[in-house]
Amino acid sequence: MKKWMAVAAVGLFAIALLRWPEAAADGVREGLSLCFQTVVPSLFPFFVVISLLLQLGVVQKLQRFFAWVMDPLFHLSGAALAPLAAGLVGGYPSGAKTAAELYEQGALSKEEAELCLSFVNVCGPAFVLSYIGVGILGSQRAGVYLYLIHVLSALLTGMILCRLVPLRRRGKRPLPRFPAQKSFAEMFTAAVTGSFSSTLNICAFVVLFRTAAGILPAHLPAAVLGFFEMVTGAAALHADAAGFITAAGLISWGGLSVHFQTLSVLGGLRSKWHWIGKAMQAALSVLLAAAAVTWLSPSL
């Protein structure tokens, strides 16, 4: 049944490409522009820096120091702070990529890394504050509230889900592997080539989903458009209370484009907790945004 549904979806997409070639071409151009102007400049150098820090063993050496934060809040090892920080600074899908790399290096067990996926994969502050807050809602204050709601919903999701998994089910954490035997030149080369490959994979999904969003009817609600592609859904928002609440849900959900970008960097990790976490984050964000609207209503 699932196979036939996939075949039907691909067939409909192919028909849509033939039926609306101009809209599809515009979507490709918009996707490429988004990649060159935003995705590559923001993610590629950030991925290189994170990869180098992980290869140099910085996170592994500091994980005991970070444990005083991550253990009481999430019942995770100190190394889990790195993907959370990467997500908060770099945005989608930096947190997920960092968690996958820490698992490959043995700093996180498989279960810990998969639980991290439920809350470390978040939207970057620049998109929320500038594009959504100022550009769409016309209010810097609204952007600040949205980002605070987004971060709070992610942290609450992590604290809830990490407590739902009994300690006895936690995978035994292997000893961290410190790749110090490599020269810095080798680590730098691996960081650059690996980061560029990951960035290109992400750009491929951005272009494809931007193309699909361009084919969708323009009169669809922002929530429907944003379910598939976050930026397209955000562009359809109105600068009012409903737009603010919808924006909170869209940012935390991320859209199918972001989800598949995330899947492309997971390596050997399963995506179960990622999907559950994003759904919980979206629901919590909508509730928190609805509660915050009363303070923002004069500026919306």
Summary of the structure (lengths in Angstrom):
residues: 300
radius of gyration: 19.7
end to end distance: 45.4
largest distance: 59.5
contacts: 1064
relative contact order: 0.14
helix: 79%
strand: 0%
